[in-house]
Amino acid sequence: SSKLSSLLGKLIALAILCLPLFAHKQNYSISDQSDTMHFRNYALSILDTLPMNSLFIINYDQQWTSIRYMQECEGVRPDITSVNLSMMS
């Protein structure tokens, strides 16, 4: 009885630990956003239209994070200085 109870407890613990892995495996394909390029394209469309050595004053977080990522991480348009207006006040 004690061995059966111990084995049952271990099986339940194993099942509980495996549940998140099973859920991850089942839902990964519909949750994977690695090929989504919306924000990249958005930032590039803004940066590409600006003249050389521009000062770009940004007021929206979506623009700020997209543009800063493209400039700092991808090295796109380092000649443009982008300033977040809400961080200035």
C-alpha positions as a Markdown table, in Angstrom:
| # | Residue | x | y | z |
|---|---|---|---|---|
| 1 | Ser | 0.0 | 0.0 | 0.0 |
| 2 | Ser | 2.8 | 2.4 | 0.9 |
| 3 | Lys | 4.7 | 1.5 | -2.3 |
| 4 | Leu | 1.6 | 1.9 | -4.4 |
| 5 | Ser | 0.9 | 5.3 | -2.8 |
| 6 | Ser | 4.5 | 6.4 | -3.4 |
| 7 | Leu | 4.3 | 5.3 | -7.0 |
| 8 | Leu | 1.0 | 7.0 | -7.6 |
| 9 | Gly | 2.3 | 10.2 | -6.1 |
| 10 | Lys | 5.4 | 10.1 | -8.4 |
| 11 | Leu | 3.2 | 9.4 | -11.5 |
| 12 | Ile | 0.9 | 12.4 | -10.6 |
| 13 | Ala | 3.9 | 14.6 | -10.1 |
| 14 | Leu | 5.3 | 13.5 | -13.4 |
| 15 | Ala | 2.0 | 14.2 | -15.2 |
| 16 | Ile | 1.8 | 17.6 | -13.7 |
| 17 | Leu | 5.3 | 18.5 | -14.8 |
| 18 | Cys | 4.7 | 17.2 | -18.3 |
| 19 | Leu | 1.5 | 19.2 | -18.8 |
| 20 | Pro | 3.2 | 22.5 | -19.6 |
| 21 | Leu | 5.5 | 20.8 | -22.1 |
| 22 | Phe | 2.6 | 19.1 | -23.8 |
| 23 | Ala | 0.7 | 22.5 | -24.0 |
| 24 | His | 3.8 | 24.2 | -25.4 |
| 25 | Lys | 4.3 | 21.5 | -28.1 |
| 26 | Gln | 0.6 | 21.7 | -29.1 |
| 27 | Asn | 0.5 | 25.5 | -29.4 |
| 28 | Tyr | 3.9 | 26.5 | -30.5 |
| 29 | Ser | 3.1 | 26.5 | -34.2 |
| 30 | Ile | 0.2 | 29.0 | -33.8 |
| 31 | Ser | 2.1 | 31.2 | -31.3 |
| 32 | Asp | 5.4 | 31.4 | -33.2 |
| 33 | Gln | 5.9 | 35.0 | -34.2 |
| 34 | Ser | 9.5 | 34.7 | -35.4 |
| 35 | Asp | 8.6 | 35.4 | -39.0 |
| 36 | Thr | 6.5 | 38.5 | -38.3 |
| 37 | Met | 8.1 | 41.6 | -39.8 |
| 38 | His | 5.4 | 44.2 | -39.2 |
| 39 | Phe | 7.3 | 46.4 | -36.8 |
| 40 | Arg | 10.5 | 46.0 | -38.8 |
| 41 | Asn | 8.8 | 47.1 | -42.0 |
| 42 | Tyr | 7.0 | 49.9 | -40.1 |
| 43 | Ala | 10.3 | 51.3 | -38.8 |
| 44 | Leu | 12.1 | 51.0 | -42.1 |
| 45 | Ser | 9.3 | 52.8 | -43.9 |
| 46 | Ile | 9.7 | 55.7 | -41.5 |
| 47 | Leu | 13.5 | 55.8 | -41.5 |
| 48 | Asp | 13.7 | 55.5 | -45.3 |
| 49 | Thr | 11.7 | 58.6 | -45.8 |
| 50 | Leu | 13.8 | 60.9 | -43.6 |
| 51 | Pro | 16.6 | 63.1 | -45.1 |
| 52 | Met | 20.2 | 62.5 | -44.1 |
| 53 | Asn | 21.2 | 63.6 | -40.6 |
| 54 | Ser | 17.7 | 64.3 | -39.5 |
| 55 | Leu | 16.4 | 64.8 | -36.0 |
| 56 | Phe | 13.3 | 62.7 | -35.6 |
| 57 | Ile | 11.1 | 63.6 | -32.6 |
| 58 | Ile | 8.9 | 60.6 | -31.7 |
| 59 | Asn | 5.8 | 60.7 | -29.5 |
| 60 | Tyr | 4.6 | 57.1 | -29.7 |
| 61 | Asp | 6.1 | 54.1 | -28.0 |
| 62 | Gln | 5.5 | 51.8 | -31.0 |
| 63 | Gln | 7.6 | 54.1 | -33.2 |
| 64 | Trp | 10.2 | 54.6 | -30.5 |
| 65 | Thr | 10.9 | 50.9 | -29.8 |
| 66 | Ser | 10.7 | 49.9 | -33.5 |
| 67 | Ile | 13.1 | 52.7 | -34.6 |
| 68 | Arg | 15.5 | 52.3 | -31.8 |
| 69 | Tyr | 15.8 | 48.6 | -32.4 |
| 70 | Met | 16.5 | 49.1 | -36.0 |
| 71 | Gln | 19.1 | 51.8 | -35.4 |
| 72 | Glu | 20.9 | 50.2 | -32.4 |
| 73 | Cys | 20.6 | 46.5 | -33.2 |
| 74 | Glu | 20.4 | 46.4 | -36.9 |
| 75 | Gly | 22.6 | 49.4 | -37.7 |
| 76 | Val | 19.9 | 51.0 | -39.9 |
| 77 | Arg | 20.3 | 54.8 | -40.5 |
| 78 | Pro | 22.7 | 55.7 | -37.8 |
| 79 | Asp | 22.8 | 59.3 | -39.2 |
| 80 | Ile | 19.3 | 59.9 | -37.8 |
| 81 | Thr | 19.0 | 61.1 | -34.2 |
| 82 | Ser | 15.7 | 59.9 | -32.7 |
| 83 | Val | 14.4 | 61.6 | -29.6 |
| 84 | Asn | 11.4 | 60.4 | -27.6 |
| 85 | Leu | 9.3 | 63.4 | -26.8 |
| 86 | Ser | 7.6 | 61.8 | -23.7 |
| 87 | Met | 11.1 | 61.2 | -22.2 |
| 88 | Met | 12.0 | 64.8 | -22.5 |
| 89 | Ser | 9.3 | 66.1 | -20.1 |
